[in-house]
Structure formats: structure tokens, C-alpha cells
Amino acid sequence: MSMRPIVRFGDPVLVTRTTPVTKFDQHTAALVRDLLDTVDAPGRAGLAATQIGVGLRVFSYNVEDRVGYVINPEIAELSEETQEDEEGCLSVPRLWYPTRRAERAVVTGVDLRNEPVTVEGTGLMARCLQHETDHLDGMLYLDRLDPDTRRRALRDVRRSDWFMPAEAPEPAGVQLPSAFGGTA
């Protein structure tokens, strides 16, 4: 049981579809506890396992005094009515952009006993359910922004003090000009 560090934009785990949980053992229980502990900090509404570097299909939520988790969540229902509000993400810190979501969402999944659970909500809870399920599908909320806002958001990410782009390795055996140090 511990608060885990948050993985930030640029880490490949955030854009990789998760694997469904098939073992409901002490390791899964520990992951759920860590997700619940980590989402418990002020200002946090939801947390997907990918955001703590785990590629399993689990998320936790803490919205308006509703705290819980869902294992193997799937969106079961979205209302046609939509909401547009500023949305942020722990993996894209301190950046908020208007994001359109369904006003009501229903997620189905299972609990630690592999028993069926259904979580539904409107407003912020609906936004959280959609946001966290997107994470587990390898999608960030930035992917849902209109094209102009997305360009601005990605520019803001690159300019942020927290962004550390992954370095691409030099191809082996490539001859670099001497000004760049010779052979790679």
C-alpha cells in the first residue's frame, strides 16, 4: 500500500492498450490498493494503472465522495447529450483544455473477487469514467481535442518544465561526419 509516482506524457505505457486482468490474487489486490492510495491525494479524480506504469486494465476513482475501482472496465453506455469542460490529466500536469465528453457514462467490469460491477455517473463522474477507460485503451485526452487545440496543447507540453522527450538511439554502425564525433 503506497502512493506511486505518476508516469508522464511521452512514456510509451500511456499509449499502449492494456492487458485484461486474468489473475485475481494478492498482486492484483496490491495494485488496487496502490491505485486507491495514489488517487486519494487532493485534486485527483481518477487514476489508470498505466499512469503508474502498469499495463493492466484497472482504474481507481475518487469523485465527489465516491471512491472505488474497476477491473477490466468497458464503456457500456454513453449518453447522446454531451458536456464540454476543461479537462486535465495527472500524466499531463498543470495543462487543462476544453474536452467534449458524454454527459452520462456507464462502465462495467469486475471487482477483486471477479464479481460484476457497474459504475455510472453524470458530469465529473462521467468524465472520469471515460477519461480513465481511454487511458486503458492507450488514449490520452489530448487525442480528443479539436485539431487547433491539440496543436496548442502539444506545443504547451513541449514548453513545460516537466516534459522530458525520449531520446531516440543512434542507429548502430552509421558513419557520422567528424564534426559530430565520427562513427556511431
PyMOL commands that set and color helices and strands:
alter all, ss='L'
color gray80, all
select helices_A, chain A and resi 12-15+26-39+49-52+124-136+141-144+147-159+178-180
alter helices_A, ss='H'
color red, helices_A
select strands_A, chain A and resi 46-48+58-63+66-78+82-89+92-102+104-110+116-122
alter strands_A, ss='S'
color yellow, strands_A
deselect
rebuild
show_as cartoon
